[in-house]
């Protein structure tokens, strides 16, 4: 943005506040959307990683509960489950 601005305007520092205001407005208009787009990409990536991690954690809790239930399963005919340990 700096090179484009200075190639279309005079490359000297201005003494007028109006020129600096226009320059700040130009830079904010060019750089602002770029920064916002990059931030949005990072936000989407963070959400996807969080979603995958939450699904994995839920699956592992379910699997742990199932293994605990299976190892502690008792009937009136047996004392406890004697199958494979996981």
C-alpha positions as CSV (number, residue, x, y, z in Angstrom):
1,X,0.0,0.0,0.0
2,X,2.8,2.4,0.7
3,X,4.5,1.9,-2.7
4,X,1.2,2.3,-4.5
5,X,0.3,5.4,-2.6
6,X,3.6,7.1,-3.1
7,X,3.7,6.1,-6.8
8,X,0.5,8.0,-7.4
9,X,1.2,10.9,-5.1
10,X,4.2,13.0,-4.4
11,X,6.7,11.1,-2.4
12,X,7.6,13.9,0.0
13,X,6.3,14.4,3.5
14,X,3.5,16.8,3.7
15,X,3.1,19.6,6.3
16,X,-0.7,19.5,6.0
17,X,-2.8,17.5,8.4
18,X,-5.4,17.0,5.7
19,X,-2.9,15.0,3.7
20,X,-2.0,12.9,6.6
21,X,-5.7,12.2,7.3
22,X,-6.2,11.1,3.7
23,X,-3.1,8.9,3.9
24,X,-4.4,7.3,7.2
25,X,-7.8,6.8,5.7
26,X,-6.3,5.2,2.6
27,X,-4.0,2.8,4.6
28,X,-6.9,1.9,6.9
29,X,-9.1,1.1,3.9
30,X,-6.4,-1.1,2.3
31,X,-4.8,-2.8,5.3
32,X,-8.0,-3.2,7.4
33,X,-9.8,-5.7,5.1
34,X,-6.6,-7.7,4.7
35,X,-6.1,-8.0,8.4
36,X,-9.8,-8.8,8.9
37,X,-9.6,-11.6,6.3
38,X,-6.5,-13.1,7.9
39,X,-8.1,-12.9,11.3
40,X,-11.2,-14.7,9.9
41,X,-9.1,-17.5,8.5
42,X,-7.4,-18.0,11.9
43,X,-10.8,-18.0,13.6
44,X,-12.1,-20.6,11.2
45,X,-9.0,-22.8,11.7
46,X,-9.3,-22.5,15.5
47,X,-13.0,-23.5,15.4
48,X,-12.2,-26.5,13.3
49,X,-9.4,-27.7,15.6
50,X,-11.6,-27.1,18.7
51,X,-14.5,-29.0,17.1
52,X,-12.3,-32.0,16.2
53,X,-10.8,-32.0,19.7
54,X,-14.2,-31.9,21.3
55,X,-15.5,-34.8,19.2
56,X,-12.4,-36.9,20.1
57,X,-12.8,-36.2,23.8
58,X,-16.5,-37.2,23.7
59,X,-15.6,-40.4,21.9
60,X,-12.9,-41.3,24.4
61,X,-15.3,-40.7,27.3
62,X,-17.9,-42.9,25.7
63,X,-15.3,-45.6,25.0
64,X,-14.0,-45.5,28.6
65,X,-17.5,-45.7,30.0
66,X,-18.3,-48.7,27.8
67,X,-15.1,-50.5,28.8
68,X,-15.9,-49.9,32.5
69,X,-19.4,-51.1,32.1
70,X,-18.2,-54.3,30.3
71,X,-15.5,-55.1,32.8
72,X,-18.0,-54.7,35.7
73,X,-20.9,-56.5,34.1
74,X,-22.3,-59.1,36.4
75,X,-25.2,-61.5,36.0
76,X,-26.9,-63.9,38.4
77,X,-24.8,-66.7,37.0
78,X,-21.3,-65.1,37.0
79,X,-19.3,-63.1,39.4
80,X,-17.9,-60.7,36.9
81,X,-16.8,-60.4,33.3
82,X,-13.7,-62.6,32.7
83,X,-13.0,-61.7,29.1
84,X,-10.2,-59.7,27.6
85,X,-8.9,-56.6,29.3
86,X,-8.6,-53.5,27.2
